[in-house]
Amino acid sequence: MIVSVIGLGLIGGSMAIDLKKRGFADRVLGVENDPVNAAAAEKIGLVDEVVSFDDAVSRGDIVIIAVPVGTAVKMLPQVLDRFAGTKDKIVIDTCSTKGQIVRCVHYHPMRSRYVATHPMAGTEYSGPWAAMPNLFDGRACIFANSEESDPKAVKTIENLYDVLNMRPIYMNADNHDVHTAYVSHISHVTSFALALTVLDKEKDEKHIFDLASGGFSSTVRLAKSNADMWVPILSQNRDNVLQVIDTYIDKMKEFREAISDYDEEKIRSLIGEANRIKKILR
């Protein structure tokens, strides 16, 4: 089994480490356009060999597209074009929006060789230095519109994620984008906004960061995330993200009004409602 990973950052690099270490892949090929990142990936042993895009697609039994979704939407049809005349090759993506990328190849003659996935794992760091073993253990992986893929291809990719110790969840691509807007994308937007708010205040209050506690660090850590990744995500999932932002603003207004009015009972009520999240997140 030869696995080709296009994009050797946090997700692609971490997949490469564990797929080789755990015996799923006999050989891992990597594609990385940034020469510094490519050299680093090879030096630290993320892959067996850094190759060209064409080599990766022609030699790989499974091709993993682990690049920002804006690039992935353009790349996926190119990979499937090169699958013409083959029967067993499979391509997957790891993008956190699924609607647009699934639609872009809906009528492609090799569509059945594509399995749309989203491993729900990550950190705020990027690049090959961010890759780590065991990143995916115990996390969920979304399979989107899997009925459009060849059943044997889906089974192979289920095995791939099983090796990564992930549990599969199956859903429609558009439903996936709604759910991720609520559980992932809004978290990043609010973290970016909080960081901007504090940075703006820090111009006058030099001790803010000296006093920052673990609570602040955990809340704002997502603001370290890479813009090249998040700009296309927020653009592609625009409508869903805007709906969530509007709801979030409404809740912020409720808190603002209660605090402004010294309405301690209302504040207590809002916090009590929010505490119900404990039943979901333990």
BAFI-3210 file (N, C-alpha, C; in Angstrom, 3 decimals, decimal comma, padded with zeros to 6 digits):
// residues 282
n [1|2|3|4|5|6|7|8|9|10|11|12|13|14|15|16|17|18|19|20|21|22|23|24|25|26|27|28|29|30|31|32|33|34|35|36|37|38|39|40|41|42|43|44|45|46|47|48|49|50|51|52|53|54|55|56|57|58|59|60|61|62|63|64|65|66|67|68|69|70|71|72|73|74|75|76|77|78|79|80|81|82|83|84|85|86|87|88|89|90|91|92|93|94|95|96|97|98|99|100|101|102|103|104|105|106|107|108|109|110|111|112|113|114|115|116|117|118|119|120|121|122|123|124|125|126|127|128|129|130|131|132|133|134|135|136|137|138|139|140|141|142|143|144|145|146|147|148|149|150|151|152|153|154|155|156|157|158|159|160|161|162|163|164|165|166|167|168|169|170|171|172|173|174|175|176|177|178|179|180|181|182|183|184|185|186|187|188|189|190|191|192|193|194|195|196|197|198|199|200|201|202|203|204|205|206|207|208|209|210|211|212|213|214|215|216|217|218|219|220|221|222|223|224|225|226|227|228|229|230|231|232|233|234|235|236|237|238|239|240|241|242|243|244|245|246|247|248|249|250|251|252|253|254|255|256|257|258|259|260|261|262|263|264|265|266|267|268|269|270|271|272|273|274|275|276|277|278|279|280|281|282]
n.u [000,841|000,690|000,573|-000,246|000,296|-000,920|000,064|001,668|001,114|-000,294|-002,559|-002,218|000,469|000,326|-001,393|000,211|002,322|001,081|-000,218|001,871|003,414|001,627|001,244|-000,546|000,159|002,692|004,494|004,930|004,274|004,953|003,656|004,598|004,480|005,839|009,199|010,754|009,099|008,841|011,455|011,737|009,755|010,772|013,188|012,448|011,157|008,457|007,476|008,323|009,348|009,557|007,691|006,653|003,448|002,226|003,648|002,886|000,132|000,111|001,552|000,437|-001,740|-003,758|-004,759|-004,365|-005,810|-004,787|-004,958|-005,678|-009,187|-009,962|-007,945|-008,153|-010,615|-010,046|-008,043|-009,021|-010,665|-008,564|-007,024|-008,851|-009,157|-006,731|-007,099|-008,425|-009,068|-008,106|-008,824|-008,732|-007,674|-007,970|-009,186|-009,174|-010,369|-009,595|-010,995|-012,720|-015,087|-017,721|-019,729|-019,253|-016,979|-017,830|-019,855|-018,390|-017,356|-019,452|-020,537|-018,391|-016,722|-015,180|-016,103|-016,882|-014,570|-013,810|-013,825|-015,423|-014,249|-013,957|-011,805|-012,265|-010,287|-007,463|-005,175|-004,221|-001,974|000,262|001,843|004,644|006,042|004,111|002,867|001,911|002,074|-000,753|-002,777|-005,398|-006,664|-009,496|-011,235|-013,889|-014,694|-016,050|-017,961|-018,992|-021,766|-021,396|-022,714|-022,400|-019,991|-017,832|-018,654|-016,603|-014,424|-015,191|-015,181|-012,439|-011,434|-012,753|-011,393|-008,878|-009,296|-010,026|-007,625|-006,436|-007,742|-010,258|-013,748|-016,419|-018,809|-021,726|-023,039|-025,021|-023,477|-024,188|-025,574|-023,482|-021,947|-023,565|-023,548|-020,787|-020,397|-021,560|-020,175|-017,467|-016,566|-017,663|-016,390|-013,777|-014,119|-015,086|-012,900|-010,909|-012,073|-012,104|-009,363|-008,592|-010,004|-008,773|-006,140|-006,486|-007,211|-004,918|-003,175|-003,423|-003,540|-001,075|-000,681|-002,412|-001,829|000,067|-001,472|-003,060|-004,803|-005,071|-007,630|-008,136|-006,143|-006,900|-009,318|-008,691|-006,836|-007,337|-007,133|-004,611|-004,638|-004,107|-004,452|-004,548|-005,785|-008,270|-009,624|-010,705|-012,420|-014,338|-015,353|-016,442|-018,353|-020,104|-022,937|-024,001|-022,241|-022,730|-025,373|-024,945|-023,255|-025,031|-026,867|-025,128|-024,442|-026,934|-027,161|-024,989|-025,943|-028,063|-026,658|-025,283|-027,318|-028,438|-026,280|-025,839|-028,187|-027,893|-029,057|-029,096|-030,434|-031,200|-028,681|-027,772|-029,624|-029,004|-026,394|-026,980|-028,508|-026,507|-024,853|-025,956|-024,564|-022,783|-023,869|-023,459|-020,775|-018,302]
n.v [-001,192|002,088|005,296|008,536|011,783|014,910|017,925|018,667|019,483|020,065|018,220|016,497|015,702|014,481|012,353|010,963|010,121|008,280|006,421|005,145|004,250|002,564|000,552|000,592|001,802|000,901|002,516|006,010|008,787|012,238|015,493|018,794|022,136|024,352|024,947|025,034|023,842|021,370|020,361|020,218|018,345|016,042|015,830|015,463|013,123|012,718|011,650|009,078|009,939|012,965|014,064|014,991|016,450|015,042|012,601|011,696|011,230|009,345|007,206|006,615|004,496|005,317|008,636|011,411|014,438|017,114|019,952|023,530|024,290|025,895|025,509|022,751|022,309|023,010|021,198|018,552|017,736|017,604|015,497|013,361|013,410|012,304|009,755|008,421|005,500|003,821|001,493|000,992|003,054|005,544|008,656|010,957|013,729|016,092|018,242|020,868|021,940|020,723|020,877|022,445|021,184|018,586|019,041|020,008|017,885|016,307|015,363|014,179|011,709|009,887|010,000|008,079|007,147|008,857|009,686|011,559|013,101|014,217|014,476|015,080|016,704|018,445|021,233|024,571|025,049|025,006|023,691|021,446|021,001|020,979|018,550|015,463|012,322|010,187|012,088|011,810|009,932|008,506|010,442|011,843|011,027|012,452|011,145|012,195|012,220|009,538|007,611|008,197|007,252|004,501|001,425|-000,364|001,321|003,099|001,324|000,725|003,221|003,547|001,600|002,803|005,063|003,709|002,576|004,890|005,173|006,412|007,217|006,576|008,832|009,357|011,542|013,954|016,260|019,013|019,173|018,550|020,900|022,782|021,846|021,965|024,682|025,515|024,065|024,345|026,392|028,859|028,998|029,616|032,118|033,702|033,522|034,798|037,351|037,997|038,047|040,226|042,228|042,292|042,828|045,366|046,793|046,433|048,305|050,423|049,336|047,924|045,733|043,679|041,207|040,267|039,542|037,580|034,545|030,916|030,433|032,519|031,981|029,448|030,099|031,917|030,664|029,615|031,743|031,766|030,347|029,490|031,882|031,276|028,847|029,334|031,490|030,550|028,555|029,976|031,556|029,691|028,467|030,460|031,297|029,622|030,217|032,933|032,867|031,630|033,496|035,652|034,611|034,301|036,982|037,913|036,553|037,668|040,262|039,870|039,237|041,653|043,538|042,575|042,833|045,572|046,518|045,791|043,382|040,811|038,403|037,750|037,477|035,274|033,408|033,211|032,186|029,788|028,511|028,228|026,470|024,022|022,836|021,157|018,630|017,684|018,130|016,637]
n.w [000,000|-000,997|000,141|-000,690|000,398|000,083|000,994|003,776|006,422|009,680|009,721|007,412|007,819|010,350|009,810|008,020|009,697|011,524|009,847|008,626|010,829|012,111|010,352|008,204|005,789|003,525|002,323|002,326|000,451|-000,070|-000,848|-001,124|-001,592|-000,555|-000,267|002,089|004,005|002,757|002,859|005,617|006,285|005,151|006,489|009,182|008,980|008,263|005,908|003,496|001,142|-000,652|-003,316|-006,692|-007,581|-009,733|-009,642|-007,121|-007,444|-009,516|-008,441|-005,977|-004,102|-002,461|-002,304|-000,356|000,147|001,783|002,124|002,313|001,974|-000,187|-002,087|-002,300|-003,572|-006,180|-006,736|-006,430|-008,749|-010,607|-009,645|-009,909|-012,658|-013,430|-012,625|-014,558|-016,407|-014,484|-011,786|-009,049|-007,495|-004,920|-003,744|-001,091|000,884|003,515|004,395|006,217|005,366|003,372|001,447|-001,003|-002,113|-002,558|-004,409|-006,571|-007,970|-008,592|-011,012|-012,159|-014,105|-012,658|-010,133|-008,195|-007,100|-005,178|-001,781|000,523|003,374|006,792|009,212|012,550|014,159|015,515|016,022|017,028|015,599|012,723|009,706|008,962|011,343|013,216|013,081|014,620|016,385|017,137|017,029|016,176|017,710|019,191|018,266|016,161|012,762|009,943|007,337|004,301|002,128|001,351|-000,064|-002,708|-003,388|-004,345|-002,820|-001,957|-001,947|000,068|002,224|002,385|003,150|005,539|006,962|006,957|008,619|010,893|011,650|012,489|014,810|014,871|015,076|012,860|011,398|009,585|007,204|005,354|003,085|003,159|005,592|007,265|006,995|008,223|010,884|011,536|011,408|013,772|015,797|015,349|013,496|014,418|016,854|016,183|014,932|017,082|018,758|017,241|017,223|019,955|020,490|018,897|020,211|022,753|022,004|020,966|023,264|024,722|023,835|025,499|028,031|029,532|031,136|030,651|029,344|031,080|033,187|032,217|032,465|032,681|031,745|029,929|028,051|027,040|025,888|023,872|022,297|019,756|018,094|017,124|014,841|011,357|008,791|006,051|005,998|007,247|006,005|003,409|004,459|006,014|004,003|002,155|003,749|004,269|004,517|006,536|008,644|009,022|010,005|012,470|013,685|013,916|015,783|017,923|018,421|019,265|021,721|023,069|023,281|025,049|027,387|027,655|028,080|030,464|032,228|032,042|033,217|035,827|036,408|038,148|038,452|035,853|034,662|036,155|035,274|032,527|032,669|033,936|031,950|030,038|031,380|030,903|028,924|030,049|030,131|027,638|026,925|028,579]
ca.u [000,000|001,375|-000,312|000,308|-000,301|-000,695|-000,051|002,306|000,944|-000,755|-003,430|-001,554|001,666|-000,056|-001,904|001,360|003,058|000,401|-000,526|003,101|003,822|000,674|001,264|-001,527|000,903|004,062|005,317|004,185|004,825|004,437|003,727|004,618|004,979|006,782|010,464|011,203|008,263|009,170|012,725|011,503|008,971|011,662|014,216|011,913|010,653|007,007|007,209|009,497|009,887|008,798|007,608|005,801|002,013|001,949|004,186|002,068|-001,148|000,323|002,113|-000,311|-002,983|-004,685|-004,266|-004,994|-005,701|-004,796|-004,607|-006,843|-010,320|-009,985|-007,040|-008,650|-011,707|-009,423|-007,152|-009,726|-010,944|-007,303|-006,657|-009,776|-008,817|-005,583|-007,548|-009,092|-008,450|-007,726|-009,991|-008,590|-007,173|-008,950|-008,758|-009,990|-009,940|-009,738|-011,445|-013,759|-016,357|-017,904|-020,729|-018,714|-016,032|-018,615|-020,576|-017,492|-017,058|-020,668|-020,746|-017,122|-016,843|-014,475|-016,610|-017,003|-013,258|-013,588|-014,542|-015,342|-014,102|-013,478|-011,375|-012,519|-009,166|-006,528|-004,720|-004,107|-000,670|000,289|003,160|005,113|006,502|002,939|002,395|002,181|001,408|-001,923|-003,645|-006,787|-007,174|-010,730|-012,031|-014,855|-014,427|-017,276|-018,030|-020,060|-022,303|-020,655|-023,489|-021,947|-018,677|-017,815|-018,697|-015,307|-013,564|-015,605|-014,698|-010,995|-011,184|-013,168|-010,252|-007,815|-009,592|-010,017|-006,218|-006,170|-008,569|-011,360|-015,069|-017,064|-020,161|-022,126|-024,054|-025,077|-022,447|-024,737|-025,822|-022,154|-021,499|-024,349|-023,076|-019,438|-020,505|-021,890|-019,254|-016,068|-016,255|-017,961|-015,365|-012,618|-014,483|-015,137|-011,536|-010,268|-012,648|-011,625|-007,949|-008,549|-010,499|-007,736|-004,988|-006,836|-007,150|-003,538|-002,459|-003,488|-003,385|000,109|-000,588|-003,449|-001,257|000,753|-002,488|-003,856|-004,787|-005,312|-008,935|-007,990|-005,308|-007,657|-010,394|-008,192|-005,757|-007,676|-006,759|-003,306|-004,844|-003,577|-005,436|-004,656|-006,751|-009,582|-010,315|-011,596|-013,470|-015,398|-015,957|-017,266|-019,478|-020,554|-024,332|-024,166|-021,478|-023,437|-026,504|-024,444|-022,771|-026,208|-027,361|-024,135|-024,598|-028,166|-026,860|-024,130|-026,809|-028,789|-025,722|-024,968|-028,468|-028,577|-025,180|-026,092|-029,320|-027,636|-030,085|-028,344|-031,235|-031,098|-027,320|-027,747|-030,425|-028,245|-025,294|-027,591|-028,819|-025,231|-024,302|-026,506|-023,572|-022,067|-024,452|-022,963|-019,306|-017,912]
ca.v [000,000|003,380|006,416|009,846|012,858|016,219|018,893|018,032|020,292|019,381|017,072|015,571|015,158|013,582|011,134|010,252|009,483|007,128|005,406|004,364|003,625|001,526|-000,528|000,686|002,144|000,410|003,656|007,264|009,839|013,542|016,627|020,044|023,178|025,232|024,201|024,936|022,817|020,079|019,902|019,878|017,110|014,931|015,746|014,926|011,782|012,598|010,805|008,376|010,644|014,107|013,895|015,950|016,164|013,981|011,343|011,271|010,708|008,149|006,105|006,342|003,729|006,264|010,014|012,218|015,878|017,751|021,347|024,383|023,871|026,645|024,801|021,382|022,330|023,034|020,051|017,279|017,317|017,277|014,145|012,415|013,350|011,405|008,407|007,824|004,260|002,997|000,920|000,789|004,220|006,278|009,959|011,531|015,042|016,235|019,623|021,050|022,216|019,601|021,126|022,891|020,233|017,456|019,474|020,314|016,673|015,483|014,737|013,685|010,277|009,073|010,426|006,971|006,883|009,912|009,555|012,848|012,894|015,317|014,049|016,184|016,806|019,498|022,204|025,893|025,172|024,589|023,362|020,089|020,922|020,787|017,162|014,686|011,024|010,006|013,269|011,485|008,872|008,747|011,527|011,457|011,365|012,561|010,682|012,980|011,723|008,310|006,809|008,524|006,626|003,052|000,815|-000,918|002,458|003,559|000,351|000,918|004,451|003,239|000,890|003,798|005,850|002,795|002,504|006,137|005,118|007,364|006,620|007,186|009,387|009,540|012,577|014,741|017,301|020,303|019,078|018,654|022,290|023,457|021,414|022,478|026,118|025,682|023,461|024,623|027,649|030,003|029,049|030,331|033,525|034,384|033,599|035,881|038,624|038,269|038,435|041,596|043,107|042,423|043,518|046,782|047,361|046,325|049,534|051,318|048,589|047,108|044,581|042,687|039,889|039,800|039,010|036,566|033,252|029,750|030,569|033,362|031,299|028,384|030,697|032,675|029,945|029,376|032,930|031,507|029,519|030,025|032,560|030,592|027,765|029,751|032,380|029,797|027,860|030,929|031,998|028,625|028,176|031,813|031,436|028,972|030,953|034,189|032,563|031,364|034,773|036,442|034,041|034,621|038,410|038,031|036,096|038,688|041,402|039,508|039,421|043,083|044,227|042,146|043,443|047,013|046,786|045,185|042,341|039,632|037,201|037,445|036,958|033,926|032,565|032,966|031,279|028,492|027,915|027,850|025,321|022,763|022,246|020,125|017,324|017,297|018,126|016,192]
ca.w [000,000|-001,065|000,450|-001,045|001,185|-000,532|002,073|004,923|007,621|010,890|009,451|006,502|008,444|011,444|009,182|007,459|010,791|012,112|008,839|008,432|012,088|012,497|009,377|007,117|004,576|003,413|001,919|002,303|-000,383|000,313|-001,777|-000,379|-002,492|000,141|-000,191|003,478|004,623|002,134|003,433|007,020|006,340|004,828|007,528|010,430|008,715|008,101|004,741|002,982|-000,020|-001,157|-004,766|-007,380|-007,584|-010,711|-009,108|-005,983|-007,934|-010,335|-007,650|-004,762|-004,101|-001,836|-002,326|000,683|-000,078|003,103|001,872|002,558|001,139|-001,441|-002,987|-002,477|-004,556|-007,509|-006,882|-006,494|-010,137|-011,278|-009,217|-010,530|-014,094|-013,582|-012,285|-015,731|-016,852|-013,329|-011,113|-007,610|-006,771|-004,115|-003,253|-000,023|001,363|004,966|004,573|007,222|004,699|002,454|000,416|-002,284|-002,693|-003,063|-005,627|-007,687|-008,737|-008,582|-012,318|-012,703|-014,421|-011,668|-008,808|-007,246|-006,479|-004,182|-000,518|001,219|004,817|007,638|010,547|013,474|015,094|015,117|017,010|016,428|014,955|011,322|009,176|009,270|012,736|014,074|012,972|015,827|016,455|018,014|017,005|015,841|018,589|019,925|017,689|015,135|011,368|009,163|005,949|003,689|000,854|001,030|-001,021|-004,064|-003,559|-004,492|-001,484|-001,587|-001,630|001,390|003,201|002,531|003,908|006,909|007,570|007,176|009,819|012,028|012,052|013,207|016,026|014,771|014,909|011,699|011,439|008,190|007,046|004,130|003,084|003,583|007,032|007,890|007,029|009,268|012,201|011,814|011,657|015,187|016,762|015,050|012,805|015,283|017,906|015,653|014,723|018,371|019,277|016,497|017,667|021,319|020,393|018,376|021,270|023,786|021,410|020,856|024,602|025,202|023,469|026,658|029,285|029,287|032,015|030,364|029,056|032,279|034,095|031,527|033,148|031,822|031,099|028,754|027,057|026,390|025,092|022,730|021,609|018,351|017,325|016,524|013,649|010,112|007,934|004,764|006,181|007,716|005,064|002,518|005,220|006,347|002,744|001,583|004,641|004,589|004,957|007,832|009,654|009,304|010,876|013,819|014,220|014,299|017,034|018,949|018,735|020,063|023,079|023,659|023,619|026,267|028,499|027,802|028,678|031,858|032,993|032,063|034,105|037,135|036,553|038,547|038,214|034,420|034,447|036,716|034,389|031,298|033,002|034,193|030,642|029,415|032,115|030,369|028,006|030,800|029,820|026,321|026,987|029,924]
c.u [000,881|000,334|000,415|-000,435|000,078|-000,982|000,446|002,289|000,468|-001,534|-002,726|-000,334|001,345|-000,632|-000,743|002,118|002,378|000,053|000,695|003,453|002,921|000,456|000,230|-000,834|002,294|005,013|004,419|004,947|004,195|004,598|003,643|005,257|005,995|008,095|010,991|010,423|008,572|010,446|012,554|010,771|009,846|012,686|013,689|011,187|009,152|006,658|008,499|010,174|008,975|008,856|006,747|004,335|001,697|002,453|003,311|000,767|-000,948|000,782|001,253|-001,535|-004,109|-004,025|-005,056|-004,744|-005,876|-004,291|-005,825|-007,939|-010,414|-009,106|-007,565|-009,748|-011,159|-008,620|-007,896|-010,085|-009,676|-006,837|-007,551|-009,551|-007,706|-005,915|-008,187|-008,325|-007,971|-008,987|-009,921|-008,102|-008,311|-008,353|-009,725|-009,507|-010,195|-010,326|-012,616|-015,020|-016,497|-018,825|-020,139|-017,797|-016,760|-019,321|-019,634|-017,147|-018,278|-020,863|-019,445|-017,224|-016,143|-014,936|-016,615|-015,688|-012,895|-014,459|-014,328|-015,298|-013,675|-013,098|-011,444|-011,442|-008,264|-006,078|-004,658|-002,814|-000,710|001,714|003,596|005,575|005,336|002,433|002,794|001,501|000,197|-002,889|-005,115|-007,429|-008,438|-011,626|-012,966|-014,347|-015,748|-017,052|-019,231|-020,456|-021,619|-021,409|-023,093|-020,596|-018,830|-017,770|-017,356|-014,322|-013,898|-015,081|-013,204|-010,689|-011,695|-012,043|-009,115|-008,068|-009,695|-008,591|-005,825|-007,000|-009,660|-012,678|-015,798|-018,465|-020,529|-023,215|-023,973|-024,097|-022,986|-025,068|-024,513|-021,737|-022,286|-023,784|-021,695|-019,436|-020,755|-020,796|-017,789|-015,839|-016,539|-016,935|-014,154|-012,936|-014,481|-013,743|-010,752|-010,756|-012,171|-010,170|-007,814|-008,991|-009,421|-006,510|-005,247|-006,732|-005,726|-002,707|-002,401|-003,182|-002,264|000,157|-001,618|-002,845|-000,458|-000,225|-003,307|-003,679|-005,000|-006,630|-008,862|-007,208|-006,080|-008,751|-009,864|-007,161|-006,054|-007,338|-005,368|-003,429|-004,495|-004,670|-005,617|-005,641|-008,152|-010,319|-011,209|-012,685|-014,637|-016,091|-016,900|-018,486|-020,164|-021,952|-024,555|-023,447|-022,177|-024,632|-026,049|-023,934|-023,941|-026,786|-026,422|-024,261|-025,850|-027,906|-025,947|-024,953|-027,603|-027,896|-025,457|-026,100|-028,620|-027,504|-025,402|-027,179|-029,104|-028,627|-029,394|-029,133|-031,166|-029,721|-027,221|-028,499|-029,675|-027,093|-025,836|-027,954|-027,543|-024,636|-024,843|-025,555|-022,780|-022,585|-023,941|-021,458|-018,886|-016,398]
c.v [001,249|004,470|007,705|010,920|014,189|017,283|018,299|018,935|019,456|018,110|016,053|014,916|014,174|012,279|010,300|009,487|008,192|006,049|004,542|003,590|002,445|000,468|-000,478|000,931|001,529|001,553|004,890|008,284|011,164|014,572|017,893|021,115|024,103|024,473|024,045|023,846|021,432|019,501|019,469|018,548|015,892|014,717|015,106|013,602|011,641|011,632|010,108|009,161|011,815|014,064|014,998|015,531|015,002|012,626|010,804|010,627|009,410|006,955|005,712|005,466|004,557|007,632|010,806|013,687|016,570|019,188|022,201|024,149|024,650|026,009|023,413|021,311|022,349|021,762|018,742|016,858|016,932|015,873|013,121|012,306|012,341|009,964|007,690|006,586|003,368|002,512|000,987|001,999|004,930|007,616|010,396|012,950|015,105|017,593|019,726|021,699|021,184|019,922|021,458|021,850|018,994|017,840|019,643|019,088|015,759|014,725|014,211|012,178|009,357|009,403|009,297|006,651|007,929|009,644|010,846|012,617|014,181|014,762|015,227|016,220|017,932|020,319|023,556|026,074|024,618|024,283|021,971|019,922|020,683|019,348|016,367|013,321|011,095|011,186|012,882|010,483|009,308|009,828|010,998|011,836|011,356|012,001|011,379|012,382|010,430|007,409|007,087|007,880|005,121|002,410|000,233|000,197|002,997|002,625|000,504|002,144|004,314|002,513|001,857|004,580|004,984|002,625|003,759|006,244|006,176|006,616|007,325|007,706|009,729|010,604|013,228|015,909|018,644|020,301|019,181|020,109|023,116|023,124|021,987|023,989|026,380|025,190|023,808|026,039|028,867|030,129|029,831|031,812|034,277|034,505|034,703|037,236|038,988|038,709|039,868|042,601|043,361|043,141|045,011|047,466|047,385|047,556|050,489|050,603|047,563|045,828|043,488|041,304|039,357|039,113|037,894|035,203|032,122|029,830|031,412|032,638|030,224|028,948|031,309|031,908|029,740|030,577|032,800|030,761|030,264|030,644|031,856|029,430|028,303|030,720|031,586|029,027|028,803|031,457|030,945|028,310|029,452|031,867|030,816|029,741|032,258|033,966|032,341|032,653|035,623|035,937|034,385|036,091|038,628|037,630|037,095|039,905|041,119|039,698|040,902|043,824|043,863|042,781|044,943|047,386|046,272|044,061|041,013|038,342|036,783|036,880|035,522|032,953|032,223|031,994|029,875|027,762|027,409|026,617|023,988|022,097|021,154|018,725|016,776|017,150|017,777|016,319]
c.w [000,000|-000,834|000,098|-000,275|000,547|000,515|003,366|006,148|008,787|010,566|008,563|007,121|009,552|010,894|008,654|008,545|011,219|011,088|008,547|009,703|012,450|011,423|008,282|005,783|004,629|003,087|001,849|001,471|000,019|-000,790|-000,945|-001,242|-001,839|000,332|001,235|004,192|004,065|002,722|004,882|007,145|006,083|005,955|008,808|010,224|008,635|006,970|004,317|001,868|-000,355|-002,678|-005,365|-007,278|-008,522|-010,226|-007,983|-006,448|-008,712|-009,508|-006,454|-004,992|-003,495|-001,847|-001,292|000,373|001,261|002,978|002,188|001,525|-000,169|-002,495|-003,299|-003,530|-005,980|-007,773|-007,101|-007,921|-010,898|-010,906|-009,912|-012,032|-014,341|-013,186|-013,478|-016,193|-015,722|-012,619|-009,587|-006,831|-006,047|-003,727|-002,156|000,243|002,854|005,330|005,546|006,667|003,581|001,288|-000,949|-002,904|-003,227|-004,364|-006,811|-008,522|-008,856|-009,894|-012,933|-012,964|-013,427|-010,240|-007,782|-006,544|-005,428|-002,964|000,265|002,722|005,520|009,004|011,520|014,559|014,615|016,306|016,309|015,648|013,534|010,890|009,602|010,711|013,695|014,064|014,205|015,743|017,371|018,013|016,895|016,794|019,329|019,373|016,601|013,749|010,605|007,767|005,317|002,336|000,410|000,068|-002,467|-004,379|-003,723|-003,102|-001,035|-001,234|-000,240|002,475|003,446|003,381|005,342|007,645|007,882|008,465|011,070|012,559|012,839|014,489|016,038|014,594|013,769|012,002|009,996|008,108|005,679|004,223|003,579|005,072|007,807|008,038|008,047|010,640|012,511|012,011|013,142|016,122|016,517|014,524|013,677|016,405|017,439|015,444|016,047|018,990|018,566|017,015|019,070|021,305|019,900|019,433|022,319|023,242|021,278|022,213|025,133|024,838|024,657|027,970|029,143|030,115|031,698|030,178|030,241|033,229|033,469|032,197|032,140|031,093|029,844|027,662|026,309|025,496|023,809|021,900|020,133|017,475|016,714|015,198|012,372|009,233|006,596|004,826|006,418|006,795|004,095|003,248|005,487|005,097|002,183|002,444|005,105|005,195|006,330|008,936|010,021|010,219|012,312|014,464|014,687|015,623|018,183|019,379|019,588|021,520|023,801|024,084|024,895|027,488|028,733|028,504|030,142|032,737|033,130|033,068|035,534|037,435|036,872|038,318|036,744|034,097|034,939|035,807|033,112|031,552|033,262|032,914|029,977|030,086|031,621|029,412|028,701|030,463|028,483|026,331|028,404|030,096]
res [m|i|v|s|v|i|g|l|g|l|i|g|g|s|m|a|i|d|l|k|k|r|g|f|a|d|r|v|l|g|v|e|n|d|p|v|n|a|a|a|a|e|k|i|g|l|v|d|e|v|v|s|f|d|d|a|v|s|r|g|d|i|v|i|i|a|v|p|v|g|t|a|v|k|m|l|p|q|v|l|d|r|f|a|g|t|k|d|k|i|v|i|d|t|c|s|t|k|g|q|i|v|r|c|v|h|y|h|p|m|r|s|r|y|v|a|t|h|p|m|a|g|t|e|y|s|g|p|w|a|a|m|p|n|l|f|d|g|r|a|c|i|f|a|n|s|e|e|s|d|p|k|a|v|k|t|i|e|n|l|y|d|v|l|n|m|r|p|i|y|m|n|a|d|n|h|d|v|h|t|a|y|v|s|h|i|s|h|v|t|s|f|a|l|a|l|t|v|l|d|k|e|k|d|e|k|h|i|f|d|l|a|s|g|g|f|s|s|t|v|r|l|a|k|s|n|a|d|m|w|v|p|i|l|s|q|n|r|d|n|v|l|q|v|i|d|t|y|i|d|k|m|k|e|f|r|e|a|i|s|d|y|d|e|e|k|i|r|s|l|i|g|e|a|n|r|i|k|k|i|l|r]
***
